[in-house]
């Protein structure tokens, strides 16, 4: 799971919620005291007021709404003032309680390098990577900003979606994995923005989790909050990011989606992927695949290899020894199928009866035809009866 924890900021502040970034007290402070820069209770930097304007090299951006805390920063909805196009603004903090002047300068400089990296190319959008279009980092301010064009970065996170919809189906988990492995294959193939946080020439995400992935109404999952910039705002040494750890983290996310639970390392963990009874039983091939992704079985060497294995994965209804039914038929559909099968079975029987009865029917038909040939042409030819005697006598 993600190596970054926003709660690390709590040890520098006496926040009553023990989570300064997600606490509402800084928001309430700006509502009570317009222009206030710090929370009245713990001194943590307040949120930006609505209508605040940020000037960057590509334009000026106006804050229209604070959306949520996410990762190591706060997410705002905004517009570019020159054309009213929507943007997302991610605000990060470099407070003096956590970073000295040298550390703050280094992080601002590195953030510029990250934003100018290869991930900002249009091709990255094809693989659902949400990359910043601009950075704003005033040396005299303890706040820095990443600007994201459009509204994709504002979509709900997988954590929000999981809370609202419950566990994903096995089919949805497979679709999620297919998209994510494609995104990771592209990401791991890109040159690193800076060599100190990656191995070789590839770029690792380093922060995959339910809160760093967002999802659209159409089911597309987008990758946000790379550790390349998120960990710059953690008051701790940066860690080495490994592509193979991304695969393990992806397996953890998929397990959480499938079971509607996250993985905890403590003894009170509600679900543990090492325990067979904690896994859903409706898709054994998917379970075995995730065992490999999590490193519980032979691990994959790369995201590309994992994706090829996923594509070749048998469907649960055709897997050997599996007799489950992911989509039970309705009673009406089952009854209709039963009648259809009975009709097919009745056709040979009906054909046999026709084959037996047809000769007899044909012989009877010939006999009746011959008898009709001997019928008299008129009543006058019948012996003993006059032309109209019977009718005349009856009328009398």
HELIX and SHEET records of a PDB file:
HELIX    1   1 UNK A    6  UNK A   12  5                                   7    
HELIX    2   2 UNK A   25  UNK A   32  1                                   8    
HELIX    3   3 UNK A  101  UNK A  115  1                                  15    
HELIX    4   4 UNK A  118  UNK A  120  5                                   3    
HELIX    5   5 UNK A  123  UNK A  126  1                                   4    
HELIX    6   6 UNK A  152  UNK A  154  5                                   3    
HELIX    7   7 UNK A  158  UNK A  165  1                                   8    
HELIX    8   8 UNK A  170  UNK A  188  1                                  19    
HELIX    9   9 UNK A  195  UNK A  197  5                                   3    
HELIX   10  10 UNK A  227  UNK A  230  1                                   4    
HELIX   11  11 UNK A  231  UNK A  233  5                                   3    
HELIX   12  12 UNK A  243  UNK A  259  1                                  17    
HELIX   13  13 UNK A  276  UNK A  278  5                                   3    
HELIX   14  14 UNK A  284  UNK A  293  1                                  10    
HELIX   15  15 UNK A  303  UNK A  311  1                                   9    
HELIX   16  16 UNK A  316  UNK A  318  5                                   3    
HELIX   17  17 UNK A  331  UNK A  373  1                                  43    
HELIX   18  18 UNK A  379  UNK A  381  5                                   3    
HELIX   19  19 UNK A  389  UNK A  395  1                                   7    
SHEET    1   A 6 UNK A  53  UNK A  55  0                                        
SHEET    2   A 6 UNK A  60  UNK A  70 -1                                        
SHEET    3   A 6 UNK A  73  UNK A  80 -1                                        
SHEET    4   A 6 UNK A  86  UNK A  93 -1                                        
SHEET    5   A 6 UNK A 143  UNK A 149 -1                                        
SHEET    6   A 6 UNK A 134  UNK A 137 -1                                        
SHEET    1   B 2 UNK A 213  UNK A 215  0                                        
SHEET    2   B 2 UNK A 221  UNK A 223 -1                                        
END                                                                             
